[in-house]
Amino acid sequence: MKKLSWFNKFVYGFNIILIVLTILAYVLPFLAPKAFPLLSVLTLILPLFLILNALFFIYWLLQLKRQLILSGIILLLGITFINKFYKFSSNEVAKEEKDFTVMSYNVRLFNLFEWINDDAIGNNILTFINENNPDILCIQEYSENAHVDLRVYKHKAVFMEGKKIKTGQAIFSKFPIINQGNLQIKDVGNNITFADIKKGKDTIRVYNIHLQSIKISPDVNEISENVETINQKKSQQVFGRIRDAFKKQEQQAELLVNHKKECHYPIIIAGDMNNSAFSYVYRSIKGNLNDSFEEAGKGFGQTYNFKYYPARIDYIFADKRMKVKSFKYFPEFENSDHFPIMARLSFVE
């Protein structure tokens, strides 16, 4: 430190703080949120930590300072996280007749309450689904009150709650559904549903997940305004919501993990996790399944319309007994606060 100028000493201090926070973010996916609920927030911004560490590494490299070593080590340790955030190539495999497709989409009630000033949203979503023609369709925030006609699917498993406006989740399938159910936890928002789907001689267990929301606005400007006003009460409310949401997500994840242990069919888990790929909840639910984005996706894989940050909180996980042949996300299709995702799969012979 003696050879550093006073300015570089100041910079290095921030560098050390960032390194400590990054290490914590690396460890947190292995720790239950109920033990450290507020610290778990760090997993949401781990990609930002990696980018900042890279900038510090470049800064010290340009000056030929040995301080680059720490940032370099942190980046090397974070290599395993990079594919969860950005894929440089897609590894897409050619289509075959035996393949089948799975789509997951949080439709936000088909814009029933007109969050978007466009009366055609419901029809737009229906047209999109028909054009992409998935064999299995998992919808979160589904509502029959929107009168979107999905009768092209002969088989469905729909679970909804509410009095005047019923909302919930739905699994639509071109293949027969032989069993269905839901894993609703009392006093926990959203739900996990499942359907056993018969495809030829095979039976697939499909879970449609919609975990507890952390209820953060997709408009980053609103967050900036709250920070600028330094409103302590608002900050406490935001962190309180995130803390409680992470605890409830952990409950839902534990229920799902225990439930799928009893299933001997090949499993697909699709839906809105409301959490990042660097979280404990992601690690628990994914287990030994394949993340379709990591297997065959490309780019950031953004699934949530959060300004200036490519958030990936919707997933399709596939059993090891299946091969992920392609994965697509549709950031240009802005008819909900989420973007649809679709994977093409086949059974490993």
C-alpha positions in Angstrom: 0.0 0.0 0.0 3.0 2.3 0.5 3.6 2.5 -3.2 0.0 3.6 -3.9 -1.0 7.2 -4.2 -3.6 8.5 -1.8 -6.2 8.3 -4.6 -5.3 4.6 -5.3 -5.5 3.8 -1.6 -9.0 5.2 -1.7 -9.8 3.1 -4.8 -8.3 0.0 -3.3 -10.4 0.4 -0.2 -13.6 0.3 -2.3 -12.0 -2.7 -4.2 -11.6 -4.6 -0.9 -15.2 -3.9 0.1 -16.4 -5.1 -3.3 -14.4 -8.3 -3.0 -15.9 -9.0 0.5 -19.4 -8.5 -0.9 -18.7 -10.7 -3.9 -17.4 -13.5 -1.7 -20.5 -13.3 0.4 -22.6 -13.5 -2.8 -20.7 -16.6 -3.9 -21.4 -18.3 -0.6 -25.1 -17.3 -0.1 -26.5 -19.8 -2.7 -25.4 -22.5 -0.2 -27.1 -20.9 2.8 -30.8 -20.9 3.5 -32.3 -17.4 3.2 -34.1 -17.8 6.6 -30.6 -17.7 8.2 -29.5 -14.5 6.4 -32.6 -13.1 4.7 -31.2 -9.6 4.1 -27.8 -10.7 2.9 -29.5 -12.9 0.3 -30.3 -9.7 -1.5 -26.6 -9.7 -2.7 -27.4 -12.7 -5.0 -29.7 -10.5 -7.0 -26.8 -8.2 -8.0 -24.0 -10.7 -8.3 -23.5 -10.0 -12.1 -23.0 -6.3 -11.2 -20.3 -7.4 -8.7 -18.6 -9.4 -11.4 -18.6 -6.5 -13.8 -17.2 -4.1 -11.2 -14.5 -6.6 -10.3 -13.5 -6.8 -14.0 -13.3 -3.0 -14.1 -11.1 -2.9 -11.0 -8.9 -5.7 -12.6 -8.5 -3.6 -15.8 -7.8 -0.4 -13.7 -4.9 -2.1 -11.8 -3.6 -3.9 -14.9 -3.3 -0.6 -16.8 -1.1 0.7 -13.9 0.8 -2.6 -13.6 -0.1 -2.8 -9.9 -0.1 -6.1 -8.0 -3.5 -5.2 -6.5 -5.0 -6.7 -9.7 -4.3 -10.2 -8.1 -7.3 -10.1 -5.7 -9.8 -9.0 -8.4 -8.3 -11.6 -10.8 -8.8 -14.4 -8.2 -12.4 -13.3 -7.6 -13.1 -13.4 -11.3 -11.6 -16.8 -11.7 -13.7 -18.1 -8.8 -16.8 -16.6 -10.5 -16.3 -18.3 -13.9 -18.9 -20.9 -13.0 -21.5 -18.1 -12.5 -20.9 -16.5 -15.9 -22.9 -19.1 -17.9 -25.9 -18.4 -15.7 -25.8 -14.8 -16.7 -24.6 -14.8 -20.3 -24.2 -17.5 -23.0 -21.8 -16.8 -25.9 -23.1 -19.6 -28.1 -26.4 -21.5 -28.2 -25.4 -25.1 -28.8 -28.7 -25.6 -30.6 -29.3 -29.0 -32.1 -31.3 -29.8 -35.3 -35.0 -30.5 -35.0 -36.3 -34.1 -35.1 -39.8 -35.6 -35.2 -39.4 -37.0 -31.7 -38.8 -33.5 -30.2 -41.4 -31.7 -28.1 -41.6 -28.1 -27.0 -42.3 -26.5 -23.6 -43.3 -22.8 -23.2 -43.5 -20.9 -19.9 -45.1 -17.4 -19.8 -46.2 -15.1 -17.0 -49.0 -13.4 -18.8 -50.0 -10.9 -16.0 -53.7 -11.8 -16.4 -53.6 -11.1 -20.1 -53.5 -7.4 -19.2 -57.0 -7.7 -17.6 -56.5 -4.5 -15.5 -54.9 -2.6 -18.4 -51.4 -2.1 -17.1 -50.5 -1.6 -20.7 -52.6 0.8 -22.7 -53.5 -1.6 -25.4 -56.8 -3.5 -25.8 -55.2 -6.1 -28.1 -52.8 -7.6 -25.5 -54.9 -10.7 -24.9 -55.2 -11.4 -28.6 -51.5 -10.6 -29.1 -50.5 -13.3 -26.6 -52.9 -15.8 -28.1 -51.5 -15.2 -31.6 -47.9 -15.5 -30.2 -48.8 -18.9 -28.6 -50.5 -20.2 -31.7 -47.6 -19.1 -33.9 -45.0 -20.8 -31.7 -47.3 -23.8 -31.1 -45.7 -25.3 -28.0 -46.7 -28.9 -27.1 -46.8 -28.0 -23.4 -47.7 -24.5 -22.1 -47.2 -23.4 -18.6 -48.9 -20.1 -17.7 -48.5 -18.0 -14.6 -51.0 -15.3 -13.5 -53.6 -17.0 -15.7 -57.2 -15.8 -15.6 -60.3 -17.1 -17.5 -61.9 -13.6 -17.0 -59.7 -12.4 -19.8 -61.6 -14.8 -22.2 -58.4 -15.8 -24.1 -59.4 -18.9 -26.1 -56.8 -21.7 -25.7 -59.2 -24.5 -26.7 -56.6 -25.7 -29.3 -55.2 -27.6 -26.3 -57.4 -30.6 -25.5 -55.9 -31.2 -22.1 -55.4 -28.7 -19.2 -54.7 -28.5 -15.5 -56.0 -25.2 -14.2 -55.8 -24.0 -10.6 -57.3 -20.6 -9.7 -58.4 -18.7 -6.6 -60.4 -15.6 -6.0 -64.1 -14.5 -5.9 -64.9 -11.9 -8.6 -61.6 -12.3 -10.5 -60.1 -15.8 -10.4 -56.4 -16.0 -11.0 -53.8 -18.7 -10.8 -51.8 -21.1 -12.9 -52.5 -23.3 -15.9 -50.8 -26.2 -17.7 -52.1 -26.8 -21.2 -51.0 -29.9 -23.2 -51.5 -31.5 -26.6 -50.8 -34.8 -24.8 -53.2 -36.4 -22.3 -53.0 -35.3 -18.6 -53.4 -38.4 -16.4 -52.9 -36.7 -13.0 -52.7 -33.2 -11.6 -52.5 -31.3 -8.3 -51.2 -28.2 -6.6 -48.8 -27.5 -3.7 -50.4 -24.3 -2.3 -48.9 -23.2 1.0 -51.3 -21.3 3.3 -50.5 -17.6 3.7 -47.8 -17.8 0.9 -48.6 -16.0 -2.3 -48.6 -17.7 -5.7 -48.5 -21.4 -6.1 -46.9 -24.6 -7.5 -49.0 -26.9 -9.6 -48.2 -30.1 -11.5 -49.5 -32.4 -14.2 -48.5 -35.9 -15.2 -48.5 -35.9 -19.0 -48.6 -39.0 -21.2 -46.4 -38.7 -24.3 -46.5 -41.9 -26.2 -45.0 -44.6 -23.9 -43.5 -42.0 -21.6 -45.0 -40.1 -18.7 -43.6 -36.7 -17.8 -44.2 -34.8 -14.5 -44.4 -31.1 -15.3 -44.3 -28.6 -12.4 -45.6 -25.1 -13.1 -44.0 -22.8 -10.5 -44.8 -19.2 -9.5 -42.9 -18.4 -6.3 -43.6 -15.6 -3.9 -42.9 -12.2 -5.5 -40.4 -9.7 -4.0 -42.6 -6.9 -5.4 -39.9 -4.6 -6.7 -41.0 -2.2 -9.5 -39.5 -3.0 -12.9 -38.9 0.8 -13.3 -35.3 1.3 -12.1 -36.0 5.1 -12.1 -38.5 4.6 -9.2 -35.8 2.8 -7.2 -33.3 5.6 -7.9 -35.8 8.2 -6.7 -36.3 6.4 -3.5 -32.6 6.3 -2.9 -32.2 10.0 -3.7 -34.9 11.0 -1.2 -33.1 8.8 1.4 -36.4 7.8 2.8 -35.5 5.4 5.6 -39.0 4.2 6.1 -39.4 3.2 2.4 -36.0 1.5 2.5 -37.0 -0.6 5.5 -40.3 -1.5 3.7 -38.4 -2.6 0.6 -35.9 -4.7 2.5 -38.7 -6.1 4.7 -40.6 -7.2 1.6 -37.5 -8.9 0.1 -36.7 -10.6 3.4 -40.2 -12.0 3.8 -40.4 -13.0 0.2 -37.1 -15.0 0.4 -38.3 -16.8 3.4 -41.5 -17.8 1.7 -39.7 -18.8 -1.5 -37.6 -21.1 0.7 -40.7 -22.7 2.1 -42.1 -23.2 -1.5 -38.7 -24.6 -2.7 -38.5 -27.1 0.2 -42.1 -28.3 -0.5 -41.3 -28.8 -4.2 -38.0 -30.6 -3.6 -39.7 -33.0 -1.2 -42.6 -33.6 -3.5 -40.5 -34.4 -6.6 -38.5 -36.9 -4.6 -41.5 -39.1 -4.6 -41.9 -38.9 -8.4 -40.2 -41.5 -10.6 -41.2 -39.9 -13.9 -38.8 -37.6 -15.8 -39.4 -34.1 -14.5 -39.7 -30.7 -16.1 -40.0 -27.6 -13.9 -41.0 -24.4 -15.6 -42.2 -21.0 -14.5 -41.6 -17.8 -12.7 -39.2 -18.2 -9.8 -39.0 -14.5 -8.9 -35.4 -15.0 -8.0 -32.0 -15.0 -9.8 -29.9 -17.9 -11.0 -27.4 -17.2 -8.2 -29.8 -17.8 -5.3 -30.3 -20.6 -2.8 -33.9 -21.1 -4.1 -32.6 -21.6 -7.7 -29.9 -24.1 -6.5 -32.5 -26.0 -4.5 -35.1 -26.3 -7.2 -32.7 -27.0 -10.0 -31.0 -29.8 -8.1 -29.5 -32.2 -10.7 -31.8 -30.9 -13.5 -30.5 -29.1 -16.6 -31.2 -25.3 -16.9 -32.4 -25.0 -20.5 -30.8 -21.6 -20.9 -27.4 -22.9 -19.9 -27.7 -25.9 -22.1 -28.9 -24.2 -25.4 -29.5 -20.5 -24.8 -27.6 -17.5 -26.0 -27.1 -13.9 -24.8 -28.5 -12.7 -21.5 -31.7 -14.8 -21.5 -33.7 -11.9 -20.1 -37.1 -12.9 -18.9 -38.3 -9.9 -16.9 -38.8 -6.4 -18.3 -36.6 -4.6 -15.8 -35.1 -1.4 -17.2 -31.4 -1.4 -17.9 -30.8 -4.8 -16.3 -31.3 -8.2 -18.1 -33.0 -10.0 -15.2 -33.5 -13.8 -15.7 -36.1 -15.0 -13.2 -38.1 -17.5 -15.4 -36.8 -20.9 -16.1 -37.3 -24.3 -17.7 -35.4 -27.1 -16.0 -35.3 -30.5 -17.7 -34.5 -34.0 -16.4 -31.2 -35.5 -17.2 -33.1 -38.2 -19.1 -33.9 -35.5 -21.7 -31.7 -33.5 -24.0 -32.2 -29.7 -24.3 -32.0 -29.1 -28.1 -32.9 -25.4 -28.2 -33.9 -22.5 -25.9 -35.5 -19.2 -26.9 -36.5 -16.1 -25.1 -38.5 -13.3 -26.6 -37.4 -9.8 -25.2 -39.1 -8.1 -28.2 -42.5 -9.4 -27.2 -43.6 -6.8 -24.6 -47.1 -7.8 -23.8 -46.5 -8.5 -20.1 -43.9 -7.6 -17.5 -42.3 -11.0 -18.3 -41.1 -12.4 -21.6 -42.1 -15.9 -22.7 -39.4 -18.6 -22.9 -39.5 -21.9 -24.8 -37.3 -25.0 -24.9 -37.3 -27.9 -27.4 -36.6 -31.2 -25.7 -36.3 -34.9 -26.5 -35.8 -38.1 -24.5 -32.2 -39.4 -24.4 -32.2 -42.8 -26.2 
